Amino acid sequence: MTACGRWAAAGLCAVAGWAASAWGAASPAGPPAVAAGVPAALAGAIPGVMTKGGVPGLAVAVVRGGALVWTAGFGVVRAGGTAAVTPDTVFAATSLGRPVFAYAVLRLAARGGLDLDRSLSDYAGNDGVFDERIRRVTARRVLSETTGFPDRRRGEELTIDAEPGERFSPSAEGYVYLQKAIEAVTGLPLDEFVRREVFGPLGMAASSYVWRPEFAIGAVGHDYLQQPVATRPPANADAAESLYTTASDYGRFLAQMLHPTTLDTATVARMFKPEVEVEPGLAWGLGWGLEPGGSRSLFWDWGNGRDTEAFAAGRRDTADGIVVLTNSENGLSVAEPIVAAVVGDAHPVFAWLGVERYDSPARTIRERLVRAGAANGEQGVYRTLKELERTYPAAAFGESLLNTIGYDLLAQKRPGAAALVLERNVKLHPKSWNAYDSLAEAYAADGDVRSAIRTYRKSLALNPDNGNARAALRVLEEAKQRPRR
């Protein structure tokens, strides 16, 4: 992948040529005009990427030298509809709300309204946690994702799974706990607090952690088959994942991160100081993921809903950045090349997130097999699988991919088709206990109890600790012994 680190005023190195050849031509209507300093081919290339990647709608904002210089919308808010996406279309940005909340918390802390290293239990009680380690959960540990909490509660009680501060462990519950502390300290609900600290000062009038009726005309989420997904608005404001925003609004926030005016630069720098290693080459600061190596000092975060995906990234050395909001489960697959065109180079975060690029064999294999199975059951899967196996090498049919396809087909109420895919999975990955476990589930869903029992036993032989197989076997064997009427 070719990209330039510093954008030149004329032509911007090789990005335009790469984008035009790798992404395809512009849409018939022509690309939106771009501002100076934005890769000229970017607007023309995005529609082609969206088509190949199965993304109905996308909005983008580009920051250049710390200033928001370009916003644009592409595609439609709902597949099959005519309402176009614009820079002011509201998207569910989910976890991209975490850096915004972090910024608001740091503004409060800079004025002495909160101690980042004081136990949150002093502000918000123990939140029903009966573990003395709750005293070691602080705002800093929430924002650096090191609370030790699970991502979400497994039951009524919130648990601590790891020593606070010990390791990177992303947790929506951590953000909710900090939200409760902030609301107790300020006397303001979350959305009012963030509006005071961030939305108001930056002119982010369309952004909110609370659902508004006007958001109903915003972007509709879609699954990977480009089908609209009906979702309920969140019942409560949630600092971890209920942000609604536009490309224009989030672009203003990203510009603020790259050229601070409402928070002193020393405090902003704390957000970008690595607090914990995620993996070699990746770290986490306060609210942002980081690539701390080299001269680029890249920061980033993503939003990953069930049917919407988003990404934002910035380079502190050049003060350049980009926001990509999509209304699709496939969103991150198209975000990677768009981000690279603006901030340069490939980034390990996408590999860490397990993102399949829009043009990867895995994306094609998944979509074609599920479509074939949903339409024509086992026959459709059998024919399509044979065709795909003639097209792609065996290595393209990874265990995780085939497992995902199997569960996709189960969700489509096609257990026989799912079993066919998962049979191929155990053939290609015969030492995987999980592959056998999934196949057994498909057999059971298809009413083939004998095959399900036999396959669960194979899974247990490979992994005696597979509690799911043991529990499923008990149910199946009891059902088998039950007299029929």
Secondary structure, 3 states (H helix, E strand, C coil): CCCCCCCCCCCCCCHHHHHHHHHCCCCCCCCCCCCCCCCCCHHHHHHHHHHHHCCCEEEEEEEECCEEEEEEEEEECCCCCCCECCCCCCEEEECCHHHHHHHHHHHHHHCCCCCCCCECHHHHCCCCCCCHHHHHCEHHHHHCCCCCCCCCCCCCCCCCCCCCCCCCCCCHHHHHHHHHHHHHHHCCCHHHHHHHHHHHHHCCCCCECCCCHHHHHCCCCECCCCCECCCCCCCCCCCCCCEEECHHHHHHHHHHHHCCCCCCHHHHHHHCCCCEEEECCEEECCCCEEECCCCCCEEEEEEECCCCEEEEEEECCCCEEEEEEECECCHHHHHHHHHHHHHCCCCHHHHHCCCCCCCCHHHHHHHHHHHHHHHHHHHHHHHHHHHHHHHCCHHHCCHHHHHHHHHHHHHCCCHHHHHHHHHHHHHHCCCCHHHHHHHHHHHHHCCCHHHHHHHHHHHHHHCCCCHHHHHHHHHHHHHHHCCCC
